[in-house]
Amino acid sequence: MDATADADTVLEITRLFDAPRELIFRLWTDPQHFGKWIGPRHHPAIHVEMDVRPGGAWRACLRPVAGGVDLWQGGHYREVVAPERLVYTFAWDKEHPAHGHETLVTVTFAEEGNRTKMFFRQEFLPSTAERDGHRGGWSSSFNRLDDLLRAMRARGGQA
């Protein structure tokens, strides 16, 4: 990765989730929970592996609901500061046109009352088209995270 990211290849998304920071962090770091919301609605995850610690690896497979090729992705954790911050690398496997290109994801979680303000940043995307595609994918994933939180509240807060 280059030392500095070009503004055209940086994706930033800020979201406010109606849940405590510790819960949001757990939904990002527990593979059973992460697998329930990661991936856009049209490519939900079917497999997740996570070793959430600096140097640990993660891997996930997204499957298109309309059929087609499974998309594998993965990377390594660089920083894990519970419940405040995650920094990890992200790269697609060979099935994706941007395979082999590594990006850097930083997610911070801030308390806002009993809600969590999440700031998501993905740097070093290979093009503005990839950035825009990732914006759609991550936005859909975060909508699914909101859906999961609503379902948990309906069940009395059970994860």
Beta strands, then each sheet from edge to edge (+ up, - down):
strand 1: 11-17
strand 2: 45-50
strand 3: 57-62
strand 4: 71-81
strand 5: 85-92
strand 6: 103-112
strand 7: 115-123
sheet 1: 1+ 7- 6+ 5- 4+ 3- 2+
end
